[in-house]
């Protein structure tokens, strides 16, 4: 009925239908009124083919009826009543056609409305099913609250993420009560804003129904009703626990990097720098500088740039790391900085390299320590050779002047002990110097009580290493002689050891005096022994000044005088 056949089809079918009814009437219903059988046909034609075809059928029916009436007396002509009746048929049938056309249009519109209603219902059902599946699939907790903040709806996905087994158990609960502390304050503020028609969000920590603590990003917004007002509130809570934990880890890493004393930097894959920590800035002189304008190769010496680009970075891409010793340069002073350079790739979540990270350690202190150790080993070897030479000389002279083996053994042992005391003092100072007072105390302590029988007086001075060895042996010989024959051989004698510095640099002189008193009377020996020779000759050799013994009747004295710089360390230098 809603279709529209072609012009020929409409009018051709109408003509055939009317002609068929005319033949049927002539054959079977000749005695009926001539218009009676045409009316149903016209109605059907108008209903199925439209108003134009219905009016055409009406005219054809009237024509056919008129032809039939010509066979009724008076034959060959229509009476006035027949003409009036034909006119009435045409008018009433035309009106009936109009009614049928109106009915036809109403039926078509009703059918179209029913089809549209069905389509709308299907679309609504599809939208409802889609929204239901979206709410069920969403990992967000989607809730609807009334204006008092009480729960009226929670999505299926929201029930899962909130670990709710039965929503009816919490329906009607006051939503802000799920939050504690600052989160409760934020929830009340967001609820108040939604009541006023404003959307608001916040981040807070709250536990699920089963007590699992989580971080949430919450957004509240009002829901409009048909009157334009607000009668409900939409709440969407997203679980951001994993994101928050990763942010905490990143913050922890940043704190570690910022507080580290090592050089920590980040580079892009093209070598451009986008981060260095404060320790890195201090190491290479970049305090306050814009490091993003620098490239990785700017930190190295020109001859090492090719090594970094052709060996280091390919090794990182191949092996996942590289570590070795390289040299940085200080951006302001140009100082060369030996470093242990470690590089590793920085990747995204798909494992693609997006940059490089480096943890670099300043090796200046280590290199300096290694150099000092090398120099110390060389100095120690040199000093040991000198000590062995002294030992050899002492042994040769002791044996040469000894009257018997036992005495030679005793003298040699005592002299080696004195030599050991001197080397102990030197060892404590890494063989670079010796404290004069400590050296004297160690050399003389076995022969008498320091401060009672042996009195020391003099400023704090530091002797050169070789001078210290010679002086220790000389003091040992003096103390041994005093213990055998001089002031330390009885209970009343004593020894004064006095040293001083006279004058100003560079002409300053150093003098040391040994004075005995209170011992037996002293007489000059008829033969000079090894001790006297050792004292005078070795000290003159090492000190470069004068050294001599006087055998005074009231006690032996010894005096040594030399340039200060020949014997003593001044300002840390010889």
Number of C-alpha atoms within 10 A of each C-alpha: 12 14 9 11 13 10 12 9 13 20 19 12 16 26 18 12 19 25 17 14 19 22 13 13 21 14 9 9 14 13 8 11 12 21 22 14 17 25 20 13 20 29 25 16 29 30 23 20 25 25 22 18 23 29 23 19 30 30 18 21 30 22 14 19 21 19 15 18 21 15 12 12 10 10 10 12 15 18 15 9 9 15 14 12 15 22 13 13 21 20 13 14 25 22 13 19 27 20 16 22 22 16 14 20 16 12 15 15 13 12 13 13 12 12 12 12 12 12 12 12 12 12 12 12 12 12 12 12 12 12 12 14 13 14 18 18 14 17 19 24 23 22 21 21 25 20 16 15 23 20 21 17 18 21 22 23 20 23 21 17 18 22 15 18 12 9 15 12 9 17 15 16 15 14 21 18 13 15 17 15 10 11 19 18 13 20 26 16 15 22 28 18 17 24 21 11 16 13 18 19 19 15 17 20 19 18 16 15 15 10 10 10 12 17 19 22 16 21 20 25 23 25 18 13 10 7 7 8 11 18 16 21 25 18 26 19 22 19 18 16 15 11 11 14 12 12 12 12 12 12 12 12 12 13 12 13 19 17 12 15 17 18 24 22 22 22 22 18 14 11 17 19 23 16 16 20 20 20 20 23 19 14 19 20 17 17 13 9 10 11 15 12 9 15 15 17 17 15 16 19 15 11 8 14 16 13 13 16 14 10 12 20 21 14 17 17 14 10 11 13 18 19 16 11 13 18 18 24 19 18 15 9 9 12 13 15 17 18 19 16 20 19 21 20 23 18 12 9 6 6 9 10 14 13 19 23 19 21 18 22 18 19 17 13 10 12 14 11 12 12 12 12 12 12 12 15 13 12 15 16 12 12 18 14 12 14 18 11 12 18 16 12 12 21 18 12 18 21 17 11 11 16 10 9 10 10 13 18 15 12 19 20 13 16 23 18 16 25 24 18 23 26 24 16 21 23 15 12 13 16 20 21 24 28 20 21 18 14 24 20 19 18 24 20 12 13 16 17 13 16 13 10 17 21 16 17 12 13 11 11 18 22 25 24 24 21 20 28 27 24 24 27 28 24 20 27 22 22 24 21 17 23 17 11 16 25 28 25 18 15 10 12 19 24 27 17 19 16 22 16 17 13 10 9 11 9 10 13 20 21 19 16 15 19 19 22 20 17 23 18 15 16 13 12 8 6 7 9 13 16 21 17 14 18 24 18 16 20 25 18 13 17 26 14 18 16 21 16 16 14 14 15 13 17 22 25 19 18 18 20 22 21 20 25 19 17 25 26 19 14 7 9 10 15
